[in-house]
Amino acid sequence: MPLTLGTLLEDLEEPLSLRLVSGGAGLERVIKTPDLNRPGLAFSGFLDWFPPDRLQVVGKTEVTFWKTLPAKVRQARIQEVLKLKPVGFIVCHDQEPPRDICAAADAAGISVLASPVPTMKCMSELMLHLEEKLAPSMTVHGSLMDTYGVGVLILGDSGIGKSECALALLNVGHRLVADDVVEIRRTPEKTLLGAGIKALRYHMEIRGLGIVDIQRLFGARAVREHKLVDLVVQLVPWEPGKLYDRTGLEQQTHTILDVALPIHVVPVKTGRNLAVLVEVAAMNFRLKQMGVNPAESLDEAVLREVARDNAPPPRPAAGPSRHKRHEER
């Protein structure tokens, strides 16, 4: 869904006290980049490099400079800027948006917003919000759990038991982020942030029970709004005779939005406690993050033992010579 100026106004109306001053028709304009621009040079007449796809942030400096220009010059300059069709203006630092800019922008169908927040703080909040909203994203069919502080994404075919596994984890105190549909965004730090979509948030479909509201059943502490995805657990049907990983020496990865995540492929079979397996996978992940790899430690210990068993026996120490024994007598 494209991010429009109107959506931005709704999202930041409270944190930035953002309000529409003029140009309501411009609220449908789409924002495509998280970058911002301060149009001071454009107001001075330099338009050789002007990025119209960026939001134009007007601070105290630009407003003060604008007031020093003669009325005819201001009229000509704003028309030159508007010909390039900027996505919109935001006037910060509790500055009164210049009337001639508002009138010209309104006629051109371009919105002018205002915020009392200081310019640099306003720009910081805007960039953080835009980077989050415009980050590459996708939805996956699965369950996302916060297990011992580890974001575990449980994947698998429909009906294999993802939701039942998530429900069992909830029952022992872990937290649900999303079930069935998980929305994943790639952050600027090349990590993956997972959340549920608003329509389904904190609801879970359990075959035989129907739809349950996890937040109301388990309380607010059993859910969280979003979580970084650290680990993937893929549930697959058990196939007799198929070889599954039994040592964990070779870590497999699963790539989402060009970010590689460690994955454990867990075969599902009657009698296996999947929730416990996910818990152990999460704890093992935390150990590895602290520099402890149980599989590698055991492998090294076995190799040392084998090397010691195969080493040649030590040669006995030589006794004193016959001449030495004679002297001792």
ABEGO torsion letter per residue (X at the ends): XBBBAAAAAAAAAAAAGBBBABGAAAAABBBABABBBBAAAAAAGBAABBBAABBBBBBAAAAAAAAABBAAAAAAAAAAAAAAGBAEBBBBGGBBBBAAAAAAAAAAGBBBBBBABBAAAAAAAAAAAAAAAABBBBBBBEBBBBBGGBBBBBBEBBGAGAAAAAAAAAAAGBBBABBGBBBBBBBAAGBBBBBBBAAABGBBBBBGAEBBBAAAAAEAAABBABBBBABBBBBBBBBBGBBBBAAGABBBBBBBGGBBBBBBBBBBBBGBBAAAAAAAAAAAAAAAAAGBBAAAAAAAAAAAAAAAAABBBBBBBBBBBAAAAAAAX
